[in-house]
Amino acid sequence: MCIRCATPAIAEPKLRRRAFCAGVLAASAMTAGAASAGGGLLEPRLRLRGASPPGARRVALTLDACPGGFDRRIATYLADNGIAATIFLTSAWIARNPAGLEFLLSHRDLFAFENHGARHIPAVLGTRSVYGLRPAGDLEGVHSEVDVGASDIRQATGSQPRWYRGATALYSPAAIEFIRAMGFAIAGFSLNADMGASLPAAGVASRMAGAKDGDVIIGHLTQPNRPSGLGIIAGVTELQRQGIEFVHLDPSPGESGAS
C-alpha cells in the first residue's frame, strides 16, 4: 500500500515467451477469498490457517517497506521485545535504506522477508492509475515488477520470497492468477492497521487492539515522521498484554493460503 510513495526507475527485463504464455493461460479464473474493490479490481483477504491451541490466539504482523524511509521506532521495539514480523520489501526501499536493511538482517530470528515488488507498481492491467500510482498495465509489466523484486530480495537477504503483496494491495483478477503461476502466493490481509500510514496513533492502536485469532495485520515501516508508527507500537503492546502470539506467514503458502 503506502500510496503516497514515489518510485525510482528500474530496468525491466523482457519476459520469456514461455513464461508469459503460461501466465496468460492460467489467468482465467476469479480468486476466492477476495473482496471487490470497484473497477473490477480485487482486494484479497488472508487469514492464518489452522486452529490455535485452546485458549491461545495468534496473529501475523506484516509490515510493508514501500519506497520511503525506515521507521526505526517500530523495528527497534519489535526487536527489543522479541516480536516476529513479516517484512514486505521493495527493491526501491532496499536501495534507499542500507542501514535499515542491515538492522533487519541482524534480527533474522524475528523478521521474515517477502516480496512487495520492484518499483511499487500496482498489479493492475490497463492505464487507469490506482491511488495516483501508474499500474503495471499488462502481464509483462506484472512479471517485471514481481520478478525483479524477488531477485533483489534474494540478493539482499539470501532468502527466497514465497509471498507477493502488490502496491495498493489491489489486483486485476488476471494478474492474481498470473502471479500465482509464477510461483507466488498473494499476501492479502484481514486487518488494516494504519491505512497506508495515514491514521493517527490512537486510531492505529484501537484497530490493532481488536485483532482476532488468525488475523493478518498490515502496517507500514516507511514513515518515521508520522504518528501512525507510534500507533503500531501501542497496538503491539496491547496485543502482548492480551497474550497474543505473533507468528510469521507460513513459509509454504500452498499450505496456508487465503480464507
C-alpha positions as CSV (number, residue, x, y, z in Angstrom):
1,M,0.0,0.0,0.0
2,C,1.8,3.2,1.1
3,I,0.1,5.1,-1.8
4,R,2.0,8.3,-1.3
5,C,5.4,7.0,-2.1
6,A,7.3,7.8,-5.3
7,T,9.3,5.1,-7.1
8,P,12.6,5.2,-9.0
9,A,13.1,3.7,-12.4
10,I,14.4,0.1,-12.5
11,A,15.3,-1.7,-15.7
12,E,12.7,-4.1,-16.8
13,P,13.8,-7.4,-18.5
14,K,11.9,-8.8,-21.3
15,L,9.5,-11.6,-20.3
16,R,10.3,-15.0,-21.7
17,R,7.6,-16.1,-24.2
18,R,7.0,-19.5,-22.5
19,A,6.5,-17.9,-19.0
20,F,4.3,-15.2,-20.4
21,C,2.1,-17.7,-22.3
22,A,1.8,-19.9,-19.3
23,G,0.7,-17.0,-17.2
24,V,-1.9,-16.0,-19.8
25,L,-3.3,-19.5,-19.8
26,A,-3.5,-19.5,-16.1
27,A,-5.2,-16.1,-15.8
28,S,-8.8,-17.1,-16.5
29,A,-10.2,-18.0,-13.0
30,M,-11.5,-15.5,-10.4
31,T,-9.9,-15.5,-7.0
32,A,-11.6,-16.9,-3.9
33,G,-11.4,-15.0,-0.7
34,A,-11.1,-11.6,-2.3
35,A,-13.4,-8.6,-2.0
36,S,-14.3,-6.5,-4.9
37,A,-12.8,-3.0,-4.6
38,G,-14.6,-1.5,-7.6
39,G,-13.5,-1.0,-11.1
40,G,-13.1,-4.8,-11.5
41,L,-10.2,-4.9,-9.0
42,L,-9.9,-7.3,-6.2
43,E,-8.5,-6.9,-2.6
44,P,-7.6,-10.4,-1.5
45,R,-8.2,-11.3,2.2
46,L,-5.8,-13.5,4.1
47,R,-6.1,-15.2,7.5
48,L,-3.9,-17.7,9.2
49,R,-4.9,-21.3,8.6
50,G,-5.1,-23.9,11.2
51,A,-6.6,-23.7,14.7
52,S,-4.7,-22.2,17.5
53,P,-4.3,-24.3,20.7
54,P,-7.2,-24.0,23.1
55,G,-7.2,-20.6,24.8
56,A,-4.5,-19.2,22.6
57,R,-4.6,-16.5,19.9
58,R,-2.2,-16.0,17.0
59,V,-1.8,-13.1,14.6
60,A,0.7,-12.3,11.8
61,L,2.1,-8.8,11.8
62,T,3.1,-7.8,8.3
63,L,4.8,-4.5,7.5
64,D,5.2,-3.1,4.0
65,A,8.6,-1.4,3.1
66,C,7.4,0.7,0.3
67,P,9.7,3.3,-1.2
68,G,10.4,5.7,1.6
69,G,12.3,5.8,4.8
70,F,12.9,3.4,7.7
71,D,10.7,3.7,10.8
72,R,13.4,2.6,13.3
73,R,10.9,3.2,16.2
74,I,8.8,0.2,15.1
75,A,11.8,-2.0,14.2
76,T,13.6,-1.4,17.4
77,Y,10.5,-2.0,19.5
78,L,9.9,-5.3,17.8
79,A,13.5,-6.4,18.1
80,D,13.7,-5.4,21.8
81,N,10.5,-7.3,22.6
82,G,11.0,-10.4,20.5
83,I,8.1,-9.8,18.2
84,A,8.0,-11.7,15.0
85,A,7.0,-9.8,11.8
86,T,7.0,-10.4,8.1
87,I,8.5,-7.5,6.1
88,F,7.4,-7.0,2.5
89,L,10.4,-5.4,0.8
90,T,10.5,-3.3,-2.4
91,S,13.7,-3.0,-4.5
92,A,13.4,0.7,-4.1
93,W,13.3,0.5,-0.3
94,I,16.3,-1.8,-0.3
95,A,18.3,0.6,-2.4
96,R,17.5,3.6,-0.3
97,N,17.8,2.2,3.2
98,P,21.0,0.1,3.6
99,A,21.2,0.9,7.3
100,G,17.6,-0.1,7.8
101,L,18.2,-3.4,5.9
102,E,21.3,-4.1,8.0
103,F,19.2,-3.7,11.2
104,L,16.5,-6.0,10.0
105,L,19.0,-8.6,8.8
106,S,20.7,-8.5,12.3
107,H,17.4,-9.9,13.7
108,R,16.7,-12.7,11.2
109,D,15.2,-14.8,14.1
110,L,12.4,-12.3,14.2
111,F,12.0,-10.9,10.7
112,A,11.0,-12.8,7.6
113,F,11.3,-11.2,4.2
114,E,8.8,-11.3,1.4
115,N,8.1,-9.5,-2.0
116,H,6.5,-6.1,-2.3
117,G,7.7,-5.6,-5.9
118,A,10.5,-3.7,-7.6
119,R,9.1,-0.2,-8.1
120,H,5.9,-0.3,-6.1
121,I,3.6,-0.6,-9.1
122,P,0.1,-2.0,-8.7
123,A,-0.6,-5.4,-10.3
124,V,-3.4,-3.8,-12.3
125,L,-4.0,-4.1,-16.1
126,G,-4.9,-1.1,-18.2
127,T,-3.9,2.5,-18.0
128,R,-6.0,3.9,-15.1
129,S,-4.0,5.0,-12.1
130,V,-4.6,3.4,-8.7
131,Y,-4.4,5.9,-5.8
132,G,-2.3,8.0,-8.0
133,L,0.2,5.2,-8.9
134,R,0.8,4.1,-12.5
135,P,-0.3,0.5,-12.9
136,A,1.7,-2.3,-14.4
137,G,-0.5,-2.1,-17.5
138,D,-0.1,-5.6,-18.8
139,L,1.1,-9.0,-17.7
140,E,4.6,-8.4,-18.9
141,G,4.7,-5.4,-16.6
142,V,3.3,-7.5,-13.7
143,H,6.0,-10.1,-14.4
144,S,8.8,-7.5,-14.3
145,E,7.5,-6.0,-11.0
146,V,7.3,-9.4,-9.3
147,D,10.4,-11.0,-10.7
148,V,12.8,-8.1,-10.3
149,G,11.5,-7.6,-6.7
150,A,12.1,-11.2,-5.9
151,S,15.6,-11.2,-7.4
152,D,16.6,-8.1,-5.4
153,I,15.3,-9.7,-2.2
154,R,17.3,-12.8,-2.8
155,Q,20.4,-10.8,-3.5
156,A,19.9,-8.5,-0.4
157,T,18.8,-11.1,2.1
158,G,19.7,-14.6,0.8
159,S,16.0,-15.5,1.3
160,Q,13.7,-16.8,-1.4
161,P,10.3,-14.9,-1.1
162,R,7.2,-17.0,-1.4
163,W,4.6,-14.4,-0.9
164,Y,3.8,-11.3,-3.0
165,R,1.9,-8.2,-2.0
166,G,1.4,-5.6,-4.7
167,A,1.4,-1.9,-4.3
168,T,-2.1,-0.7,-3.0
169,A,-3.0,-4.4,-2.4
170,L,-5.4,-4.2,-5.3
171,Y,-5.2,-6.5,-8.3
172,S,-6.8,-7.2,-11.6
173,P,-8.2,-10.8,-11.4
174,A,-5.9,-11.9,-14.3
175,A,-2.9,-10.5,-12.5
176,I,-3.6,-12.6,-9.4
177,E,-3.7,-15.8,-11.4
178,F,-0.6,-14.8,-13.4
179,I,1.4,-14.1,-10.2
180,R,0.3,-17.5,-8.8
181,A,1.5,-19.1,-12.0
182,M,4.9,-17.5,-11.3
183,G,5.0,-19.4,-8.0
184,F,4.0,-16.8,-5.5
185,A,1.0,-16.7,-3.1
186,I,-0.9,-13.4,-2.8
187,A,-0.5,-11.9,0.6
188,G,-3.7,-10.2,1.5
189,F,-4.7,-9.3,5.0
190,S,-7.7,-9.2,7.3
191,L,-6.9,-6.2,9.5
192,N,-5.6,-2.9,8.0
193,A,-3.9,-1.2,11.0
194,D,-2.8,2.2,9.6
195,M,-4.5,2.7,6.2
196,G,-1.3,3.4,4.4
197,A,0.4,5.1,7.4
198,S,-2.3,7.8,7.3
199,L,-4.1,7.3,10.6
200,P,-3.3,8.9,14.0
201,A,-1.6,6.8,16.6
202,A,-4.7,6.3,18.7
203,G,-6.6,5.1,15.6
204,V,-4.0,2.6,14.7
205,A,-3.7,1.2,18.3
206,S,-7.5,0.9,18.5
207,R,-7.7,-1.1,15.3
208,M,-5.0,-3.4,16.4
209,A,-6.4,-3.9,19.8
210,G,-9.4,-5.6,18.3
211,A,-7.4,-8.3,16.4
212,K,-8.9,-11.7,16.4
213,D,-7.2,-15.1,16.4
214,G,-5.9,-15.8,12.9
215,D,-5.8,-12.1,11.7
216,V,-3.1,-11.0,9.3
217,I,-2.4,-7.4,10.1
218,I,-0.9,-4.9,7.6
219,G,1.1,-1.8,8.6
220,H,3.9,0.2,7.2
221,L,7.6,0.6,8.1
222,T,8.4,3.6,5.9
223,Q,7.1,6.7,7.6
224,P,9.3,7.5,10.6
225,N,7.9,11.0,10.9
226,R,4.2,10.1,11.1
227,P,2.3,9.3,14.2
228,S,1.0,6.0,12.8
229,G,4.2,4.3,13.7
230,L,3.7,5.0,17.3
231,G,0.2,3.5,16.9
232,I,1.8,0.3,15.6
233,I,4.0,0.1,18.7
234,A,1.0,0.8,21.0
235,G,-1.1,-1.8,19.2
236,V,1.6,-4.4,19.5
237,T,2.0,-3.6,23.2
238,E,-1.7,-4.1,23.8
239,L,-1.8,-7.4,21.9
240,Q,1.2,-8.5,24.0
241,R,-0.8,-7.6,27.1
242,Q,-3.7,-9.7,25.8
243,G,-1.3,-12.7,25.5
244,I,-1.5,-12.9,21.7
245,E,1.3,-14.8,19.9
246,F,2.9,-13.2,16.9
247,V,3.8,-15.5,14.0
248,H,5.2,-15.3,10.5
249,L,3.2,-16.0,7.4
250,D,3.5,-19.7,6.5
251,P,6.7,-20.2,4.5
252,S,4.8,-22.8,2.4
253,P,2.0,-20.6,1.1
254,G,0.3,-23.5,-0.7
255,E,-0.5,-24.9,2.7
256,S,-1.6,-21.6,4.2
257,G,-3.5,-19.5,1.6
258,A,-6.4,-17.1,1.9
259,S,-9.7,-17.8,3.7
